[in-house]
């Protein structure tokens, strides 16, 4: 058990760093694409609309996106609960009201 938690603590930062690198490369590519479109004479409004196609990939590379495409409902992920909605909070509210 402890060995598996140790391995997870080594793997998780690396995984998050790689995810950040992919997101950084995606944003850099989107900016370069937009600059190239504007430089070639396209109106900035149209270039902005064309670069919005990257939004889906950007959404997929967030923690919410990964959970969504993995099939994990957001309400089941404990770190996405809004403050005051955990089962413990509900139990304490019922005890003190």
C-alpha positions in Angstrom: 0.0 0.0 0.0 2.7 2.5 1.0 4.8 1.5 -2.0 1.9 2.1 -4.4 1.3 5.5 -2.8 5.0 6.4 -3.1 4.9 5.4 -6.8 1.8 7.5 -7.3 3.5 10.5 -5.7 6.4 10.1 -8.2 4.2 9.5 -11.3 1.5 12.2 -10.6 3.8 15.3 -10.8 5.4 14.0 -14.0 2.0 13.4 -15.5 0.8 16.9 -14.6 4.0 18.4 -16.0 3.4 16.6 -19.3 -0.2 17.8 -19.3 0.9 21.4 -18.8 3.5 21.0 -21.6 0.8 19.8 -24.0 -1.4 22.7 -23.0 1.4 25.2 -23.4 2.2 23.8 -26.9 -1.5 24.0 -27.8 -1.7 27.6 -26.8 1.5 28.5 -28.6 0.2 26.9 -31.8 -3.1 28.7 -31.5 -1.3 32.1 -31.1 1.0 31.3 -34.1 -1.9 30.2 -36.2 -3.8 33.4 -35.4 -0.7 35.6 -36.1 -0.2 33.9 -39.5 -3.8 34.4 -40.5 -3.7 38.1 -39.6 -0.3 38.5 -41.3 -1.7 36.9 -44.5 -4.4 39.6 -44.6 -7.4 38.0 -43.0 -9.5 40.2 -40.8 -8.8 39.8 -37.1 -12.4 38.9 -36.3 -12.4 36.0 -38.8 -9.0 34.8 -37.5 -10.4 34.8 -34.0 -13.4 32.7 -35.1 -11.1 30.2 -36.8 -8.8 29.8 -33.8 -11.8 29.0 -31.6 -11.6 25.5 -33.1 -8.8 24.9 -30.7 -11.2 25.4 -27.8 -12.3 21.8 -27.8 -8.8 20.5 -27.5 -8.1 23.1 -24.8 -11.2 21.9 -22.9 -10.0 18.3 -23.2 -6.7 19.1 -21.6 -8.1 20.3 -18.3 -8.8 18.2 -15.3 -12.6 18.7 -15.8 -12.2 17.6 -19.4 -10.2 14.5 -18.5 -12.8 13.5 -16.0 -15.6 14.2 -18.4 -14.1 12.1 -21.2 -13.1 9.4 -18.7 -16.7 9.0 -17.8 -16.4 10.2 -14.2 -19.3 12.4 -13.3 -18.2 15.7 -11.8 -20.5 15.3 -8.8 -18.7 12.1 -7.8 -15.2 13.7 -7.8 -14.7 14.9 -4.2 -12.4 17.8 -5.1 -15.0 19.4 -7.3 -17.6 19.7 -4.7 -18.4 23.2 -3.7 -17.7 24.2 -0.1 -20.3 23.1 2.3 -21.6 20.2 0.2 -19.6 17.3 1.6 -21.3 14.5 3.5 -19.5 15.4 6.6 -20.7 19.0 6.4 -24.3 17.8 6.0 -23.9 15.6 9.1 -22.5 18.4 11.2 -25.2 20.8 10.0 -27.9 18.3 11.2 -26.1 17.9 14.5 -25.9 21.6 15.3 -29.2 22.8 13.9 
